[in-house]
Amino acid sequence: MIKTICILALIAGFSSAVVAQDSEMTIQALNGKNGKPLVHRRLLVFGGKTAEAASHQETIFDVTTDGNGFARVVFDPAKTRWIEVFADFLTLCHNKPNLVQFSVDTILSTGFASPNHCGKIVPLVKPGQFTVFARPATLREKMAW
């Protein structure tokens, strides 16, 4: 009897460990004006189960880009279905960044790039990769912070 209970407890422990599996995406940060990578930049990634939850920062990831402008984000797909990305002390190149969320399903299946209203740079998108465009803030923008 005790042997049976121990075996059932082990099975329950292994099955619960298998359920919680993290996913991963790569974020590429590019200067929207010239296409150069934004290296060693802090990115704030807000996520959530819904687009609204992402805008309310249900989950928060604080990552830094490498020497090529890439950052890796590991997340729980049950908690993060939508994201918003902000580049610290830079201006994003899409309109109304606080109102735009991106689907994690789309990013993982086909890849996605945020709109680039700063220039004509268009990146190659690939599954699992999200590209965000930003540029240095103008003096006027800095003063508004």
Legacy VTK file of the C-alpha trace (Angstrom):
# vtk DataFile Version 3.0
C-alpha trace
ASCII
DATASET POLYDATA
POINTS 145 float
0.000 0.000 0.000
2.770 2.462 0.928
4.651 1.476 -2.223
1.590 2.286 -4.356
1.166 5.691 -2.682
4.848 6.509 -3.265
4.593 5.573 -6.945
1.459 7.710 -7.391
3.172 10.646 -5.682
6.171 10.321 -8.011
3.942 10.197 -11.091
2.028 13.275 -9.920
5.298 15.128 -9.304
6.694 14.319 -12.757
3.465 15.222 -14.561
3.261 18.623 -12.865
6.909 19.304 -13.767
6.205 18.592 -17.443
3.242 20.988 -17.640
5.187 24.160 -16.837
7.450 24.666 -19.845
8.806 28.073 -20.797
9.017 29.463 -24.319
11.606 31.800 -25.777
11.660 34.658 -28.275
14.375 36.969 -29.515
13.924 40.718 -29.718
16.000 42.656 -32.216
16.323 46.389 -31.510
17.184 48.574 -34.494
17.599 52.297 -35.047
14.608 53.119 -37.250
16.473 55.862 -39.117
19.612 54.016 -40.179
18.959 50.320 -39.414
21.947 49.983 -37.080
21.541 47.659 -34.088
20.813 49.264 -30.737
23.597 47.633 -28.746
23.716 47.249 -24.971
20.316 48.895 -24.597
17.798 48.137 -21.884
14.446 46.916 -23.170
11.339 46.711 -21.031
8.935 44.037 -22.218
5.459 44.061 -20.721
3.316 41.003 -21.259
-0.025 39.518 -20.414
-2.656 36.918 -21.235
-4.570 39.545 -23.233
-3.557 42.729 -25.058
-5.166 44.762 -22.276
-3.285 42.779 -19.619
-0.010 43.491 -21.455
-0.795 47.215 -21.447
-1.316 46.944 -17.670
2.067 45.190 -17.278
0.777 41.846 -16.023
4.248 40.360 -16.559
7.479 42.363 -16.832
10.769 41.374 -18.455
13.834 43.589 -18.146
16.433 42.604 -20.768
19.535 44.145 -22.330
20.542 43.809 -25.964
23.878 42.239 -26.833
26.577 43.625 -29.148
24.378 42.847 -32.169
21.170 44.401 -30.842
19.494 41.114 -29.814
17.920 40.209 -26.478
16.483 36.869 -25.396
13.171 36.700 -23.499
12.136 33.493 -21.728
8.488 33.435 -20.688
5.593 31.261 -19.582
3.248 30.968 -22.590
0.254 30.541 -20.277
0.893 33.991 -18.765
2.283 35.888 -21.753
0.231 35.867 -24.980
0.701 39.568 -25.851
3.643 41.972 -25.406
4.596 45.634 -25.536
8.264 46.594 -25.916
9.920 49.836 -24.850
13.550 50.877 -25.357
14.868 52.805 -22.369
15.550 56.506 -23.094
14.716 56.101 -26.807
11.642 57.039 -28.823
9.802 54.169 -30.478
9.159 54.471 -34.205
5.512 53.406 -34.166
2.538 55.608 -33.414
1.002 55.540 -29.947
3.308 52.888 -28.452
1.264 52.707 -25.250
-1.730 51.529 -27.262
-0.039 48.869 -29.426
0.450 45.281 -28.291
1.842 42.413 -30.337
0.683 38.788 -30.475
3.181 36.270 -29.116
1.558 33.537 -31.263
2.339 35.557 -34.411
5.885 36.288 -33.262
6.578 32.623 -32.547
4.962 31.259 -35.716
6.077 33.770 -38.381
8.037 36.538 -36.686
6.959 40.170 -36.590
8.350 43.707 -36.747
6.837 46.815 -35.224
5.942 49.578 -37.699
8.829 51.883 -38.585
7.702 55.491 -39.034
11.265 56.785 -38.547
12.671 55.560 -41.850
12.464 53.036 -44.647
14.268 50.140 -42.961
12.348 46.883 -43.311
13.837 43.859 -41.517
13.630 40.227 -42.433
11.226 38.572 -40.049
11.662 34.996 -38.937
9.778 32.754 -36.525
10.507 33.480 -32.887
11.896 36.966 -33.539
10.340 40.376 -32.888
11.982 43.530 -34.248
11.406 46.877 -32.562
12.463 50.202 -34.092
13.521 53.173 -31.990
15.634 56.300 -32.319
17.361 58.787 -30.034
14.895 61.221 -28.509
14.879 64.845 -29.628
15.588 67.595 -27.103
11.886 68.439 -27.036
10.984 64.791 -26.304
13.596 64.617 -23.552
12.206 67.746 -21.935
8.715 66.197 -21.889
9.988 63.237 -19.816
LINES 1 146
145 0 1 2 3 4 5 6 7 8 9 10 11 12 13 14 15 16 17 18 19 20 21 22 23 24 25 26 27 28 29 30 31 32 33 34 35 36 37 38 39 40 41 42 43 44 45 46 47 48 49 50 51 52 53 54 55 56 57 58 59 60 61 62 63 64 65 66 67 68 69 70 71 72 73 74 75 76 77 78 79 80 81 82 83 84 85 86 87 88 89 90 91 92 93 94 95 96 97 98 99 100 101 102 103 104 105 106 107 108 109 110 111 112 113 114 115 116 117 118 119 120 121 122 123 124 125 126 127 128 129 130 131 132 133 134 135 136 137 138 139 140 141 142 143 144
